[in-house]
């Protein structure tokens, strides 16, 4: 491998390289929720992807060591919430380990299929889990959209360079 003056010095694949590259990739911020035996669970995700329009299928990744994984691994349905730029603190709460994610000030209700649905988001979906695909220390969850609401007001929350940001014109 040779270095190119235009491209910098290439690095061999490593977790640090992957993290460094994806810090430069701006991503929308979502919160994934599910009912759990000990109460609702949820986590912040930037890996949300539209997979198929017919049928409508989405995907997201979750680490098998995540506190939400046991419930997500068993749940038939999940909630997917697209956050607005006014929800940086909510995103941080769902990203924090051992946080009381569903306690005040989080506002939510029990939605279709028992899925926790967060209030005041830009859009939400309830999806039926159709597959959990092993991918290293994560699982890629594929889920078919059952219902949702895209009518929330505001602009999207983004994650870039390790921080939550609003969209700029």
C-alpha positions, 0 to 999 in steps of 0.5 A: 500500500502506498500513500497518496498525497491527496488521500493521506496515509491509509490505515489497516482496518480496525475498530478505531478506523471505523469509528473515525470514519463514521464520526465524519458521516452525518446520520439521522438520529432515531430511538428504537423502543420495545416492550420488555419483561421488566418494563419498556426498553429503548436506545438511540440509533444512527443506523436506521435504514429504509430497506424496501418499499414493497413491502415496507421494511427498515433495518437498524443495528444493535450490539449484543451487549446493549442493555436493550438487546435481550428485550429486542431479541425477544420482541415481535414488534419495535417502535422506531422514532425519528427525532427532531433537533429539539430532542438532543437531551432525549437522544442523550438519555437513550444513549446513556448507560443505566439511564432511566430512559422512560422516566420524567422528563421522557413523555411516552405512551403504550402504543400498538402491539404494546410498543412504547411510542415517544411523544413529540417526535418528527415521525414514528413507526411500529414495525414487526420484526422479521429477522435478526441477522448476526453481524460481528458483535451486533445484530441487524434487525429487519422489521416490516412497517405495520403503522406509523405517523409522519406528521411531527413538526420540526427539523431532524436531529443529526449525529456528527463528529460525536455530537448531536446537531441540527440541520443547517441550510 
